[in-house]
Amino acid sequence: MARRAEGLLLRISTRCEKRRFVQLITEANLCLLVAIFAASATPVIALSAADHDRLIERARNGESARVIRDMQIALRADPTNTRLRRDAVVVANWAEDHDTAVGEYERLGPGQPLYVVSVAALSYRRAERWKPAIEAYRRVIRDEPKNYDAQAGLVHSLTGDGQLDSASALIDAFLPSSLRERKQKQYLPLVEALAILRERQERWAEALGAWKDVLELDPDFANAKVAIVFVASRLGAASIASDQAKAIGAPRIQPDAQLRLAQDRTAYQMRHGDVQLSLDLGLARFGWTDRALASNEADRKAAPENSSYANNAMFDRLIALRDRVRMDDALKLYEEIKARNLKPPPYALSAVADAYLYNRKPFDARDHYLRALDGVAQAGGKPVEEWQFALIYAYLECEQWQAASDLLDELLAKLRPFRFEKSPLQRDNPEFARARVMRALLDLYGDRLVASKAWLDEFLKLAPHDLSARAALASWYSANSMPNHASDQFLRIKAEDPNYLTGRLGLAETALSLSRWREARIASKEIIAEYPESRGAQRLSDILRTHDSPTLRLATQMTWPVSGGARDAAENRPSRADRDWKIDAYAHSMPIAEDYRLYAHAFVSSARFSSVDGRRERFGLGLERQVESLALAAELHADRRPGNTQGLSLSMSYVPSDEWRARLSVDTNSTDIALRASLAGIQARQFSFSLDRRYPLLRNLNLGLNYARYTDGNVRSAVSATWHERWISQPRYKLDMDFALYASRNTLLGVPYFNPVRDASIDATLVGEWLTWRSYERSFKQRLIGTAGAYWQEDFGTLPVLSIKYEHEWERQRAWGIRYGIGWTRRPYDGAQEQRAQIYLDVDWKLK
């Protein structure tokens, strides 16, 4: 202490500040006195009242920071000086040295005068030590219930501590219920506290009103004027914010505050753009979003490099680019953000996830949705339902159906039908409806058709006019091969809301399913012009391009005996081939005048019968016409061999409704005869008819008639019936069953081909399908097909029939599909069991 006093005297003599000489001498004497007290082993002499008063006077004259240091020196020398310590609390508060103030207050102990507690409460609050601040303010209010400053301080402290509900309850208790009574000067601190509380609660309209009340009570309150600018900007009241900013004047708004104001204005434009997306039509709905992007670019240029304002502008730009559906630009910006080692907030990560999902990168989308939701959870917030719904779609596109289902079940468990239940403000909760419709669609995408229909039926009883539910019902009909029912639903939606995009897309797609090509093409052009960014519109356009493409369909098969072989007893020679193969190929042109296609048809069959090779080649040209429910085809063909082999085939398919389908065909030189008959120069005129009765849930009954008149005089007639039903339908696995009956008769014996007088069969086939891999329109499936039954042939009795096949099927973006497999069959011919193996390949190629 002696050194400090000597240094102080030296400073006086060096600077020669005569005007302050007396004051510094007094300070030096005080320091010397304190040093003597500290160095002496004798009892401390108390600071004189005059010296104490001089310290307080100096503090009041603006020297509080220096005075508090001197007070602490004196308190170290005399720690029992309670009066000095209490004043130290006050002076430290004046100096805004709140850590020192609360430190000295805590050394005083309990039972301090109310003025000390009040000052300590303020310092606790300024130091953001909310718990002790709340406790101190409560003590002041207990002793002085009408202390409005303490009441306001308590509300501020509760707000700072995040106890917003408690703060809101107290402010309602402290302020008069009458708005007129509130506008009294003594309530100014409480009205200011109310304004800040409403800001924290993001109740911007109420915050704006409270700040206006503050200005009415104190027109010169500068902070209130600035607050109104920012609150109005947050609220989206750009005109109020602009007018207030002009009234304040640029010099009074600091540069960083101007940047914040500009970004708030951009955020307002983005929010307006978000609303406009759901209200306006066509490209006009991006008007506000385009303005926001332009404003955001200006914000980025105005902000200092690497500042928080520049970073926030980049994060906000991710949102605007997402809303504008400029997903590539959004992901490019995200790469720039990552290169700068910046950590985007959750809302920005959700926009990145949306961009990944749109660009068909579902795994990246899933991971970023999870990061965004985790960021909200770590901050203590509630999950954002919009992001959870988007995550469900990401799970679906990752083919993680069970994860999507589990998350959706969580949402269903917590969502209530109404918002503000049991309140005069009660209204429908749109997320409740959305979750239930999504549950039905999720089951539909997972081929759980029964569960999907049950959800839809239940929800449509509650909300029969909900457009999203009715669109989902139409999709259910489409998935069940019932396009007429689907079209009826979409037409009802169109009558209620002609601009509902989901309804327009669905109606156009069902028009394609119903062969209404012109209607679908017109609708597609209109939608793609108005919504070029829509994935649904792009999908519809791609389906039309596929329809407009030439096509090639190829079916090939080869079989050979595994052991044994049936023998024709009459002629003592094999009636079945040792080895055979065939190719059946169609090449169709592009559509002509929408309804027509030319096609070329090639059929080649070859076999070895003991030591004889046989081969048949037939080529034809045809014309198809398909108009809505009616499809017609005519083909002229000829075999590549001598003789009268020319022929004509006609076919017709008629679909009067979703439930019924009829097919009729006539061929004057059929390929559906044994190759041994063709080698013998035998031909057949064939007539066939089939009738399908369709039922919901992929059930079908088929009845068939077949009549063939051979040139050797034989007449073959056959009838068949098949019942098809799906037994198991899950996202990955499916099991179908076919139960078939067949009977035929022939009129001629002793022919060189297999020709039973009468025969019949009964069999059941199970088809197990495993979806091994899928990514959007690309997929790989495996199937195992097993058949068991019995075959009866006149004169030879009944013997078992067994068959098993294993196949793969690949599909790629509606452009091509390939199916190939191997099989084994065991069945009787003329009483002898024959086992044959087979391989096959089917190709369907759209030449886009």
Summary of the structure (lengths in Angstrom):
residues: 848
radius of gyration: 43.7
end to end distance: 94.7
largest distance: 145.3
contacts: 2674
relative contact order: 0.03
helix: 51%
strand: 26%
